[in-house]
Amino acid sequence: MLLQLFWCSIFNFKMNLSKQIFAYIKIIRPLNVLITFFAVVVAILISQKENIDKTIILLSSLAAAFTAGAGNIINDIYDIETDKISHPNRVLVIGEITKKKAWYLYLALNISSAFIAASLSPMLLVIVFITTILLFIYAAYLKRLPLIGNIVVSLITGLAFIYGGFVSNNPFAAIIPAVFAFLINLIREIVKDIQDIEGDLKLNYKTYPIRFGINNSKRFIVLITFVLIAFTFYPFFTDLYKIEYFIIVMVFVNPLLLLCLKLLFDRKRDNNLSYVSNILKLNMVLGLISIYLGK
């Protein structure tokens, strides 16, 4: 009987520990973190003038990924109330981890990121520090304002490529993918604001869809999308990127952007905004692949 109770307690402990670990992984948004990691890897590889040591590539990309994970945590910490309406299954809302533990993880990731960046280059530390501050200000204040917060977080996304360029001592080579990242993330940010409009309204946020309306927000998304599509032609026709880039962009990336617009204006299907957000995330990955293969 005692042995049975012992094994039951061990089993429960393991189950609770597994649940906690999964919650910690979930709150950092692992897919977003992986995209950031590989965005930096791609930025380094396309910017390098000579081969960069693999350890430097790994550590610098890991530092960026830690910063992104910390940014997702601070965003969830400040969004608990609106997430109760818009995203009721998030780990802080349902209590899988406490707010205090989320703060500890946030600090641990930022300190780790700063330590790694400092060991590699003063410039990388400066970029990590600026990004950390901007992500905090965005979560605490800017995301409640129309467009300003969207632009700031999109700039941070583009900055990941510039950061990778600095690892290779050639940041100018990362400008084009940084512009791509800025534009597609700006689209996704406005889509997310439309998705969160109910919760944001109850907390008196002044996001772009609340300030200017959902229809105007969709028109703005259309404008940015066509600017992005037009810009995708530039690297190929100026011989900066090869045919592999152009094929992937024309066959996958741009058609998916047009699909997003179709879903955005299709009133016959539920959860269209979730589909659009996920397709845009997939497009970020496809964009990375196209740039890597086409450089």
Buried (B, 14 or more C-beta within 10 A) or exposed (E): EEEEEEEEEEEEEEEEEEEBEEBBEBBBBEEBBEBBBBBBBBBBBBBBEEEBEEEBBEBBBBBBBBBBBBBBBBBBBBBBEBBBBBBEEBBBBEEBBEEEBBEEBBEBBBEBBBEBBBEBBEBBBBBBBEBBEBBBBBBEEBBBBBBBBBBBBBBBBBBBBBBBBBBBEBBEBBBBBBBBBBBBBBBBBBBBBBBBBEBBBEEEBBBBBBBBEEEEBBEBBBEBBEEBBEEBEEBBEEEBBEEBBBBBBBEBBBEBBEBBBEBBEEEEEEEBBEBBBBBBBBBBBBBBBBBBBBB
